Amino acid sequence: LDKLPREAIAKDFQFWQKFLERSLANPLFVTDYDAKRTFSSLRTTGGNLYRHWKLFKEAEAAYLQALLIAPSNLAALMPVSSILWE
């Protein structure tokens, strides 16, 4: 690919927005450390892909979503801090 298709990016964010709405309203999810870390790591991977493609606005948003899921996720905190610093 020369670039990531905008429609794929839009679908990705739609998926994660719905996921966040459902999951963060579910007390079982909110108290499940392993589930939160797993999904936060998955979202961080999406942020890493956006960062690789130099889509810094999208990367920042994905990392912030990962931190909403698991605020202690350093794998999301470090790159978003770097983006914000720059």
C-alpha atoms as one frame of an Amber mdcrd trajectory, in Angstrom:
protein
   0.000   0.000   0.000   1.085   3.546  -0.659  -1.056   4.736   2.237  -3.739
   3.496   4.580  -7.219   3.886   3.092  -9.238   6.579   4.891 -12.303   4.321
   4.969 -10.304   1.626   6.794  -9.152   4.195   9.344 -12.726   5.412   9.823
 -13.989   1.842  10.321 -11.219   1.180  12.829 -12.182   4.182  14.934 -15.890
   3.356  14.672 -15.188  -0.154  15.941 -13.102   1.058  18.871 -15.573   3.791
  19.817 -18.388   1.229  20.028 -16.113  -1.179  21.892 -15.218   1.485  24.449
 -18.841   2.487  24.980 -19.886  -1.116  25.626 -16.868  -2.263  27.597 -16.371
   0.690  29.903 -20.049   0.508  30.875 -19.696  -3.169  31.803 -18.691  -3.666
  35.456 -17.309  -7.119  34.679 -14.941  -5.673  32.089 -13.938  -2.696  34.217
 -12.807  -5.010  37.022 -11.073  -7.556  34.755  -7.398  -6.570  34.780  -6.357
  -9.150  32.176  -9.089  -8.172  29.719  -8.295  -4.480  30.078  -4.558  -5.031
  29.540  -5.194  -7.292  26.550  -7.531  -4.901  24.747  -5.411  -1.901  25.649
  -2.393  -3.648  24.136  -4.390  -4.440  21.023  -5.367  -0.786  20.639  -1.773
   0.253  21.243  -0.774  -1.917  18.298  -3.205   0.057  16.155  -1.583   3.253
  17.388   1.807   1.853  16.460   0.593   1.177  12.927  -0.691   4.726  12.576
   2.557   6.092  13.945   4.525   3.975  11.471   2.516   5.515   8.633   3.163
   8.977  10.134  -0.520   9.474  10.882   0.252  11.165  14.178  -3.250  12.502
  14.873  -4.697   9.014  14.465  -1.866   7.444  16.465  -2.445   9.875  19.319
  -6.181   9.118  19.343  -5.561   5.357  19.333  -3.042   5.598  22.178  -5.473
   7.700  24.209  -8.163   5.075  23.650  -5.719   2.418  24.861  -5.118   4.490
  27.975  -8.865   4.803  28.584  -8.989   1.022  28.725  -5.878   0.579  30.885
  -4.323   3.802  32.206  -1.242   1.935  33.424  -0.299   0.748  29.921   3.198
   2.174  29.485   3.324   0.844  25.922   0.637   3.434  25.078   1.748   6.143
  27.478   5.306   6.461  26.187   4.529   6.934  22.476   1.606   9.311  23.078
   3.850  11.359  25.350   6.428  11.471  22.584   3.865  12.590  20.012   2.547
  15.294  22.336   6.072  16.430  23.152   6.939  16.827  19.484
